[in-house]
Amino acid sequence: MTERSESQEEGRTSLREIEKAAGRPRAAYGTDAQIVCDNLVRIYQTGDVEVQALQGLDLLVGRGEIVAVVGASGSGKSTLLNILSGLDKPTAGAVRVAGRDLMALKARDRLDYRRRAVGFIWQQTARNLLPYLTARENVMLPMSFAGTRRRQRAARAGELLDLLGVADVADRRPAQLSGGQQQRAAIATALANAPEVLFADEPTGELDSATSADVFAAMREANRELGVTVVVVTHDAAVSERVGRTIEIRDGRISTETVRPGADVADGETVVAAQSYAVLDRAGRVQLPREYIDALSLRERVLLGLESDHIGVWPGQGREAEGAQ
């Protein structure tokens, strides 16, 4: 086997391993997963202190998915978002978004990637909308940077604002809009250049529950009507429970995934069946949910038992004591 073919085979093997970590087969994505993260490592150096924010993270997100990323402060979720959005680069590993190898992008290509391939919604309004422009002008601005003609800019801005339910306030400045209207105008701005992937960082973090539901409904509408893939980083349980897949990051790796494959309607509410999975990484490591660890007072080491159809995990001290009797 040649050196090149060996490298290609290693790449295929690696992708299969990522699929296992993501809990979904490649067939679920076709041949063009929108986001592929392969063994991502990100190390920050501050003086003599070294912090490993990502520790071999693997992830697949398919075209058209809405995925929520959750995790405690310091878990690595913000680092992951910065890498996917092109604001940062991993120390090691590989990452591809919308068909682009982010590790190989030069400065000009990275700018084009951020301008055309992906859109962003941040928690802070000041980061989403310019205060001296109207909602319509804010949506048109990214298109002017991309070289879109004015008539086309105006038409698309009107369509997006209408889709997101804020066409009636198109000529108001951000200070004249409610928090929910500001975020929906921000979504329209992020979608101006027809990105393939939309990233949202705590988009409902400063909103009340009712307004949060409206904003998330707007993102779902954009996903449904425009086919854009949506990745939401959130602490909002109401948001994470309304997506098809919730990914929890702990200690720089994906620890669990919650999948909601179906939904039933009861009393006008959508009730989604959920199944949580621990994620097995390529080294065979599994992070047990914190509530399981606390419930059984698991410490330091645990006893494992291989059964015909499952693996048992017991508090090591208690089982050892039983065996000694």
Phi and psi in degrees as a GROMACS rama.xvg file:
@    title "Ramachandran Plot"
@    xaxis  label "Phi"
@    yaxis  label "Psi"
@TYPE xy
-73.4316  164.358  THR-2
-60.2663  -39.3983  GLU-3
-67.3076  -44.1238  ARG-4
-67.7123  -32.8949  SER-5
-62.648  -41.6126  GLU-6
-64.1036  -41.3629  SER-7
-64.1897  -39.7132  GLN-8
-65.7568  -38.8468  GLU-9
-60.9678  -39.4525  GLU-10
-63.5798  -40.8598  GLY-11
-67.2736  -41.0451  ARG-12
-62.424  -42.6157  THR-13
-60.6989  -42.8662  SER-14
-65.0163  -37.8072  LEU-15
-61.5681  -38.5111  ARG-16
-66.1047  -38.2566  GLU-17
-62.8366  -40.7528  ILE-18
-59.4332  -40.7695  GLU-19
-63.9148  -41.9876  LYS-20
-63.7795  -35.4751  ALA-21
-79.4318  -12.3971  ALA-22
78.5221  11.6077  GLY-23
-137.731  140.88  ARG-24
-74.2476  158.808  PRO-25
-59.4611  -30.4262  ARG-26
-58.8905  -26.6581  ALA-27
-68.7417  -19.0137  ALA-28
-109.694  -6.97793  TYR-29
72.3612  -146.274  GLY-30
-105.856  5.45048  THR-31
-132.964  62.4876  ASP-32
-54.4632  134.938  ALA-33
-71.6219  -32.727  GLN-34
-131.791  125.872  ILE-35
-129.542  116.701  VAL-36
-113.51  127.021  CYS-37
-122.767  103.187  ASP-38
55.3805  47.8971  ASN-39
-70.5897  131.913  LEU-40
-127.673  132.651  VAL-41
-134.066  118.989  ARG-42
-115.79  128.401  ILE-43
-106.122  136.784  TYR-44
-114.439  120.267  GLN-45
-125.656  102.056  THR-46
63.2296  -123.296  GLY-47
-93.8977  0.67566  ASP-48
-96.9971  130.421  VAL-49
-115.147  124.913  GLU-50
-116.915  125.222  VAL-51
-98.558  97.8748  GLN-52
-75.0383  -37.1559  ALA-53
-121.68  135.913  LEU-54
-126.761  68.1969  GLN-55
79.1033  45.1996  GLY-56
-78.1091  133.586  LEU-57
-119.45  140.137  ASP-58
-158.321  140.336  LEU-59
-126.148  135.407  LEU-60
-129.962  126.59  VAL-61
-85.0039  161.478  GLY-62
-59.9573  129.756  ARG-63
83.6356  1.33749  GLY-64
-74.9601  155.189  GLU-65
-114.868  118.63  ILE-66
-123.969  135.02  VAL-67
-103.153  136.57  ALA-68
-113.286  121.637  VAL-69
-124.406  164.273  VAL-70
162.553  157.054  GLY-71
-69.9221  164.975  ALA-72
-59.0659  133.468  SER-73
86.2488  2.68354  GLY-74
-75.048  -23.8105  SER-75
115.255  -1.36051  GLY-76
-67.6027  -38.348  LYS-77
-68.9518  -36.641  SER-78
-61.7019  -43.5515  THR-79
-61.2628  -44.8237  LEU-80
-62.2069  -41.1097  LEU-81
-62.6637  -36.7295  ASN-82
-69.7815  -46.4429  ILE-83
-64.3725  -31.875  LEU-84
-84.5377  -3.32263  SER-85
84.8889  8.69178  GLY-86
-83.1078  -18.7004  LEU-87
-144.334  164.769  ASP-88
-124.798  143.248  LYS-89
-69.8773  155.153  PRO-90
-70.8834  -35.4257  THR-91
-152.702  164.452  ALA-92
102.362  -170.397  GLY-93
-138.059  148.996  ALA-94
-147.762  132.34  VAL-95
-130.821  131.266  ARG-96
-131.988  129.971  VAL-97
50.8605  40.4075  ALA-98
80.163  2.4407  GLY-99
-107.788  131.987  ARG-100
-81.2222  104.177  ASP-101
-68.0275  -23.9062  LEU-102
-70.9406  -24.2224  MET-103
-98.6818  -4.30296  ALA-104
-71.5856  132.426  LEU-105
-83.9655  173.204  LYS-106
-56.0711  -44.8504  ALA-107
-67.1768  -40.5422  ARG-108
-65.9444  -36.526  ASP-109
-65.3104  -38.4667  ARG-110
-64.4684  -43.5017  LEU-111
-63.4679  -38.6323  ASP-112
-60.3698  -47.0898  TYR-113
-71.173  -25.3746  ARG-114
-84.6302  -33.2101  ARG-115
-118.247  -38.2918  ARG-116
-84.2467  -30.6537  ALA-117
-133.435  155.084  VAL-118
-123.475  160.294  GLY-119
-134.667  140.202  PHE-120
-129.157  121.118  ILE-121
-104.982  162.702  TRP-122
-65.8475  -38.7363  GLN-123
-83.9117  126.071  GLN-124
-58.003  -39.3913  THR-125
-60.4815  -23.0388  ALA-126
-86.3333  -16.0516  ARG-127
-98.5448  -39.9521  ASN-128
-129.044  138.031  LEU-129
-78.0819  128.869  LEU-130
-68.3224  -22.7624  PRO-131
-94.1464  2.72092  TYR-132
-109.541  151.386  LEU-133
-73.842  169.717  THR-134
-57.4639  -43.4208  ALA-135
-62.5694  -44.2637  ARG-136
-67.3738  -33.906  GLU-137
-63.4272  -41.1894  ASN-138
-68.5296  -35.5474  VAL-139
-74.0705  -25.4817  MET-140
-59.082  -49.4911  LEU-141
-59.4237  -31.5718  PRO-142
-70.4525  -32.1141  MET-143
-67.2362  -37.7208  SER-144
-64.0779  -31.0165  PHE-145
-85.494  -2.08457  ALA-146
85.6188  17.1121  GLY-147
-74.4213  140.709  THR-148
-66.7382  151.193  ARG-149
-58.8832  -43.4204  ARG-150
-62.2149  -39.2566  ARG-151
-68.7901  -36.9461  GLN-152
-61.7233  -46.4454  ARG-153
-63.8389  -41.4357  ALA-154
-65.8297  -45.0229  ALA-155
-68.5736  -38.9584  ARG-156
-58.8284  -44.0504  ALA-157
-62.1576  -41.868  GLY-158
-64.0014  -43.6277  GLU-159
-68.4655  -43.4133  LEU-160
-64.3962  -35.4695  LEU-161
-67.859  -44.0619  ASP-162
-58.3289  -37.667  LEU-163
-93.9688  6.22664  LEU-164
76.9075  24.9661  GLY-165
-128.229  24.1058  VAL-166
-63.8561  -28.9443  ALA-167
-73.5034  -12.9635  ASP-168
-118.756  23.5169  VAL-169
-60.1941  -28.8555  ALA-170
-100.474  16.6992  ASP-171
-100.819  150.697  ARG-172
-82.5388  161.499  ARG-173
-52.2159  -39.7264  PRO-174
-63.8437  -19.4152  ALA-175
-93.2526  2.47067  GLN-176
-107.093  152.498  LEU-177
-72.6036  168.823  SER-178
-59.1148  -42.4111  GLY-179
-66.3788  -40.4025  GLY-180
-64.2167  -38.8875  GLN-181
-60.4457  -44.8605  GLN-182
-70.248  -34.3402  GLN-183
-70.3849  -35.7036  ARG-184
-65.5145  -34.5321  ALA-185
-66.0104  -38.6842  ALA-186
-62.3514  -44.183  ILE-187
-60.0818  -41.1341  ALA-188
-63.9081  -42.2599  THR-189
-65.531  -26.3145  ALA-190
-93.8799  2.17997  LEU-191
-55.8506  -44.0017  ALA-192
-95.7509  24.9736  ASN-193
53.2647  56.4947  ALA-194
-68.3908  158.343  PRO-195
-84.4174  -27.4382  GLU-196
-131.236  136.718  VAL-197
-115.314  123.194  LEU-198
-104.31  135.11  PHE-199
-130.98  121.82  ALA-200
-104.977  104.473  ASP-201
48.7169  53.0712  GLU-202
-66.6069  -17.4555  PRO-203
-113.461  12.9983  THR-204
-63.2968  -26.5098  GLY-205
-108.522  15.5835  GLU-206
-114.933  155.212  LEU-207
-74.9998  171.62  ASP-208
-63.0889  -40.673  SER-209
-66.3132  -43.4709  ALA-210
-68.1265  -36.6377  THR-211
-59.3978  -42.9515  SER-212
-62.09  -39.4069  ALA-213
-65.1117  -42.5731  ASP-214
-66.0534  -42.7811  VAL-215
-67.3105  -35.4654  PHE-216
-61.1604  -35.3689  ALA-217
-66.1872  -39.3733  ALA-218
-65.9353  -39.1606  MET-219
-64.4047  -38.3085  ARG-220
-63.5009  -41.7777  GLU-221
-64.3705  -40.2426  ALA-222
-62.1972  -43.9409  ASN-223
-71.1494  -44.7594  ARG-224
-81.6081  -33.9191  GLU-225
-105.183  -11.8334  LEU-226
74.053  14.0372  GLY-227
-75.1334  138.33  VAL-228
-77.0642  137.077  THR-229
-123.526  127.869  VAL-230
-120.718  117.861  VAL-231
-113.34  120.898  VAL-232
-91.926  123.004  VAL-233
-152.815  152.704  THR-234
-102.153  -5.2936  HIS-235
-79.1568  108.407  ASP-236
-61.2213  -33.2812  ALA-237
-64.3072  -32.2983  ALA-238
-76.7157  -48.3177  VAL-239
-64.2407  -24.324  SER-240
-85.4822  -2.69031  GLU-241
-110.893  15.6767  ARG-242
-113.862  163.314  VAL-243
-70.6085  -26.6171  GLY-244
-148.054  127.825  ARG-245
-113.404  126.984  THR-246
-109.587  124.997  ILE-247
-104.015  128.771  GLU-248
-104.524  132.765  ILE-249
-139.893  128.876  ARG-250
55.1743  39.6203  ASP-251
79.9061  7.45804  GLY-252
-136.282  159.073  ARG-253
-73.8769  122.687  ILE-254
-97.4201  -45.2389  SER-255
-140.991  157.415  THR-256
-130.631  136.825  GLU-257
-112.335  121.887  THR-258
-110.599  134.144  VAL-259
-120.971  86.8762  ARG-260
-76.1247  -21.4431  PRO-261
-143.684  168.795  GLY-262
-142.991  145.156  ALA-263
-120.614  149.948  ASP-264
-104.839  124.585  VAL-265
-137.542  123.47  ALA-266
54.7033  37.2693  ASP-267
80.2855  -3.80961  GLY-268
-104.126  146.034  GLU-269
-88.3357  117.752  THR-270
-107.934  118.436  VAL-271
-107.041  127.253  VAL-272
-69.871  132.758  ALA-273
-123.202  142.201  ALA-274
-133.522  124.235  GLN-275
-98.1924  141.476  SER-276
-128.325  138.909  TYR-277
-79.2253  144.036  ALA-278
-99.2452  124.147  VAL-279
-91.004  116.86  LEU-280
-85.3506  178.233  ASP-281
-66.5555  -19.5326  ARG-282
-90.2915  2.13604  ALA-283
84.8442  13.4816  GLY-284
-87.7473  141.93  ARG-285
-129.16  132.661  VAL-286
-95.5302  115.042  GLN-287
-71.1701  142.554  LEU-288
-57.9984  141.092  PRO-289
-57.1008  -37.1039  ARG-290
-67.2307  -29.7694  GLU-291
-70.6689  -42.2336  TYR-292
-61.6611  -44.6425  ILE-293
-69.7185  -38.6912  ASP-294
-62.6237  -36.6511  ALA-295
-104.718  6.27799  LEU-296
52.0212  46.8458  SER-297
-73.3067  130.567  LEU-298
-141.013  140.38  ARG-299
60.1693  -65.6742  GLU-300
-139.938  151.642  ARG-301
-127.541  158.781  VAL-302
-96.1839  130.797  LEU-303
-106.852  146.613  LEU-304
-137.364  127.141  GLY-305
-91.4148  116.697  LEU-306
-105.376  178.041  GLU-307
-65.099  -30.2911  SER-308
-132.044  10.0029  ASP-309
-164.114  170.656  HIS-310
-113.475  128.608  ILE-311
-92.4574  144.921  GLY-312
-127.761  123.914  VAL-313
-127.611  154.064  TRP-314
-58.0823  123.472  PRO-315
-60.682  -43.2397  GLY-316
-63.9673  -44.9095  GLN-317
-65.4635  -43.2581  GLY-318
-68.643  -37.1361  ARG-319
-63.5806  -39.4433  GLU-320
-64.7736  -40.02  ALA-321
-62.8407  -41.4894  GLU-322
-67.5983  -26.1291  GLY-323
-79.7341  -16.8968  ALA-324
